[in-house]
Amino acid sequence: MRIIPPLYIITPTYRRPEQIAELTRLAQTLMHVQNVHWLVIEDAKEKTPHVTELLSRTGISFEHLLAPMPESYKLRKGSKPRGVSNRNRGLEWLRENATSGVFYFADDDNTYDIKIFEEMRSTEKVSMWPVGLCTKTGLSTPILKNGSFSGFFDGWIAGRKFPVDMAGFAVSVKFLLERPRAAMPYKPGFEEDGFLKSLAPFEPKQIEFKAQNCTKILVWHTQTRKNEPALAIDTAKYGNTNLIMLRQQIV
């Protein structure tokens, strides 16, 4: 009987109007994936009850963790390193609890073909593939010429050694455990590059290319449109109706 290596899916999230909708969409995808353990990590000081309830009824093996962004970064002006504390908390959990398998940073606002999860499962070190709808180029991917690596294609290279999207790579747990200092930096725009460089010794020529040698798009950086917080319900008018319960589920 073939043993299916475990997949650890690390999803940073935070409370917002779209949170439950996006986690629901991702949950419906992961429900079709075998031997998966979902690490849902909130940028919050307390767990959101609706997130806990959603995770509990999916039937997916999961951890619901907390990792608030450090206050020093919240107070900074301009771009903030969103999701970094969450992802580093996920790495910490893996070091404490996992010994084999593959992990993947799956943001809740992306769209995934279930094929990508089976593609990444065989990762021995670091695997990569194309991501659609990413930056002004519409695409982020390693470039292969005659089947061999020749660089990266991305709308924002910025001198990065690994100019790739967060959704475009997976890493072997064993490979991570051999690098106890590997972590994601609190540097907006350079999170992926910094993390992949922290896996040294590791060079682009060692990348394992998936999605039919990077010729298929199996994940898209869709980014749901942001919604304004919902208006309050007039309790005098609707106090004895279903609207009260429904409003409690909306941010």
N, C-alpha and C positions, 0 to 999 in steps of 0.2 A: 504493500500500500504506500503510495507516494505521500511523503510528508510535505504539507504546504507551509512554507516559512511565514511567520507572522508579519503583518504590516502594522506599523504604528503611525497613525495619522494625527499630526499636531495642528490644531486649529485655534489660532488666537481669535478672540471675539470681545466685544464690548457692548454695553447696553445702548440701544438706539432703536428707532422705529422699525428698521429692517431686520433686526437681529434674529428674531424667531423665524421669520420668513426664510432667511438665507440659511439658517441652521437646519430648517426643515428640508429645504431642497438638497443640501449636502447629505443629510441623514438618509433621505430616500435613495440617494446614489449608493452610499456605503452599505445599505441594507442588502445590496446585491453582491457585496464583496466578501469572499471567504477569509476566515481567520484574520480579522481586523480588530484592532484595539484603538479606540478613538480618544485622544486626549484633547478635551475642550477646555481651554484655559482663558478665563475672563480677566480683563483689565479692570479689576474692581476689588473692593475690600470685603464684599459679601457676595455670595452666590445669588444669581437671579433665579427665583423659584420657578419661573416659566421655562428656563433653560434646563434645570434639573428634571422637571416633569417631562419635557420633550425627550431628553436623553433616556429616561427610565422606560418610556413606552416604545422606543425604537427596537429593542431587542439586541442592539449593538453593545458589545463589551466596551465599557467606557470609563474614563476618569473625568470628574468635573473639578478643575483646579482653579486657584486664584493666583494672579501675579500682577498687581497694580504697577503702573509705570512709576518709577521713582519721582518724588515731588520735584527734585531739581530739574528734571527734564520737562515736567508739565509746565513749569514757570518760564521756560525759555520762549523767546519770541521766534516766529518763523516755523519751519518744518520741525516736526517732532518724531522721534524714533518709535513710531507706533508698532505694537506687536512684538517688540524685541524682548521685553520682560516675559511675555507669554511664551515665546519660543525657547528662551533660555530656561524657563521653568520646565518646559517639556523635555529638554536635553537633560536636565537634572533628574527628572523622573526616570528617564531611560537608563541613566547610569546607576540608579538605585534598584531598578526593577527588571530590566531587560538584559538578555545575554545573546540573543540572535535575532535575525529578521532584518527588516528594512524600515526606515522612517522617512516621512514626507511631510513638508509644511504645506497644508492645504487650507488656504484662506476660505472663509465662508461666503465670499462674494464672487467666487469663480464658478465656472461650469466645467464638469468633468465627464468624459466618456469613461465608462467602467473599464474599458480596455487598458487605460493608463495604469490602473492599479495592478493588473496582472503583468504588464510590461515591466514595472519597477520591481516586482517581487524577486527577480533573479539578480538584483544588484549585488556585486561583490565588493565594490568600493564606493564609487559615485557614478550614477547614471544621469543622463540628460536627454531632453527631447524638446521639440518646438512648443511655444506658447502663442496662441493666437490673440488678436485684439489687444496687443501690447504696444504702448507708446505710439507715436505718429507713424511709425513704419508698419503698424498692424501686426508685427511679428517679432518674436525674440527667439533665437535659435543658434546652436552651433552650426558652423558652415562645414560641409563635407564636400571635398572635391575628389572625384574618382574614388569615393568611399573612404577617404582619409581626412582627418581633421585639418582645417586650414584657417580657423579663426571663429569669430562670433559675429552675428548680425543682430543689432539691437538699436533702437532709436536713441539710446543714451549710453555711449561707450565710456566717456568721462575718465579715461585712463585706467579703467578697472581691469584687473587681470582676468576676472570672470564676470563679464557683463551679461548676466542672465537674469531672468525673472524668478521670483520665489517659487512659482508653480512649475518651474522647468527642471527640477533635479530631485533625486532621492539619494539617500546615503545608507550604507550598511551599518547596522548597530555595532557589529564587531569592529568595523573601521573606526567608528566614533569612540568606542571604549578604549581603543589603543591610543587615543589622543585626548587625554583627560583635560587639557586646557582649551579644547575647541569650544568656541562660543560665538554668539552673534554680537557685533558691536553696536553701541548706541550712537550710530552715525547715519542720519537720514540719507537715503539714496545709495548707501554703500553696505547695507546689511548683508545682502547675498554674497557680495565680493569678500567682505570681511570674514564671514563665516567659512566660506570655501577656502580662503587662504589660511584660516586657523586650523584646517585639516592637514597642514603640511607635516611631512613631505607628501605633496600631491600636486601634480602638474596636469594641464589641459590634455596632454597626449595620453593620459591614463583614463580619460572619461570613457564610460561605456555608453554607446549611443543606442537609444531605444526608438520606438515608433517608426519601425522599418527604416532604420538608418537616418532618422530625422527627416523623413519625407511625409509624415502624417501629423496632423494637428489633433490631439486628443484632450487638450485642456485649453480653456479660453479665459482670459482676464476680463470678465464681463462687467464687473462693477455696477451694482444696482444703483439706480438714481436715488439720491438722498431725499427723504421726506421730512416735512416739518412735523414737530410734535402735534399730536391730535388735540383738538379742542376739548374742553371739559364738557361732561354731560350735564344737562339741566336736571338735577335730581328731584326738584319739585315737580317737574313735568313727567319724568321717566322713572321715578323712584321704584315703582313696582313692576318694571319690565326687564327683559333679557339684556337691555342695553347696558345696565350697570355691570353685569358680569363680563360682557364683551369688552367694555371700556377698560376693565382691569388688565386685559391682555394686550393692550395697545399702549405704546409709549407716547 
